[in-house]
Amino acid sequence: MKLSLLTLFFFLSLSLFAQNPCNIDGVVVDSFNFGYSPQVVTIEPGETVVWVNIGGFHNAQGTFNSITQEPYDNPEPFSFPAISGNSSGVCIGAFTFTVPGVYNYDCSVGFHAINGMVGQIIVGTGGCTDALAPNFNPDADFDDGSCLEGGCTDPFAANFNPSAGEDDGSCLYEITFRVDVYNQQNISGFARFASDINGFDGSQALMTNVGYGLNEFTILMNEGQTIEYRFEGSFGLETVPAECGVSDGTGGFNRSFTASGAPEVLDIVCIDECAACQGCADAFSLNFNPVSDGGGNCAGEIVYGCTYIDSENYALEATIDDGSCTFSGQPACPGDFNNDGIIAAGDLLGFLAVFGQTCD
């Protein structure tokens, strides 16, 4: 008696487990006029979907899009012939999905698909399967196109990537270092930037002289990156004072800077010093230096005039020639050597005829 009850329970369980016209265990999708229910089914790999027609003439096929006639490109194709259904349900077919991914399908009978008779089977868990992507999902069964492009998302960074979906820490910021070599009487000269990046060899890092002895050099740095550096002027590598330097391990000192994660233009420093060079801030002075600290002595005012001593209007007090010099006997039309009122080829030929002769 006990065996008979167990046997009865087993067969009742089977009948309840596969209560569909196909008599196959699986997730049932009902087909009816212009629709599938449920329209979207999510299953695990290895599970089966059963299609049952409960009214009309329908099929289920996942080989091509009946609306566009383009292939569905499903991980695996499946297709069942059309069959008439009734309220009791008629088996269209069953398919066991073993390959993870998204499967699209429709009813290819007449205009059923264009009227909304389309469905989708999702097998497994979708996610980003690119191990290099910032949102990589090691548990994903298939790639669902959600991978984000890593990159710099800060619009103030030099390498800002507007298409990056997630910041990967690669942002680089422009950092401009500035040194004044005015105290080396090298107003028009150039300085070099020597750092631990280039092995303190400034030969390949010539700075840009922007005037008045001020030199600039721009590099790209990551947030939190630290650089040690020195400037190189007319007399070689500078000697960095201890109060504004860090030990170089040999008894000397280097300058040091740590990037904050934003573009920066550093304060001007005087070569061999911690602050800006002392200089004259008076714009009318001969030794005016707009990039100095203004604490130096000024060397007198600028006076414009004729500085050519043999001119008629030589100005002893002039410090800068303004092109106003005049000379006695100066012709009304300089260059008109034959005095015909026109400067032409004749004047040039006359000049060439005596060109190179020594005057007594």
Summary of the structure (lengths in Angstrom):
residues: 360
radius of gyration: 43.9
end to end distance: 149.6
largest distance: 149.6
contacts: 1005
relative contact order: 0.07
helix: 10%
strand: 33%
